[in-house]
Amino acid sequence: EDGSWVGAATKVVRGHSEVVEAEAMGIAAAIESLDRVEHRSVIIEMDNESVVKAVLCRRYPRLYWGQLVRKIRETVDELSDLCSMG
């Protein structure tokens, strides 16, 4: 909450044209990289309302990004001592 910034990434993925899908892929990649982070806690922030609501409400659309969001939620639950999302 002190405004610290640890890292960011940009990636071009061909064949995906949905913004919400790209946002979900970005969060999934960030969570997958947590094993390389040497911090006790991680806060992941994003501004895509569709993805945030799906993760927080545990409602997953029957689309590719919905599958990603389900995996994200499961991983956040497993890493609840390290990771929070809001």
Secondary structure, DSSP 4 states (H G I P E B T S, - for coil): -------------TT---HHHHHHHHHHHHHHGGGG---S-EEE----HHHHHHHHHT---SSHHHHHHHHHHHHHHHTTTTEEE-
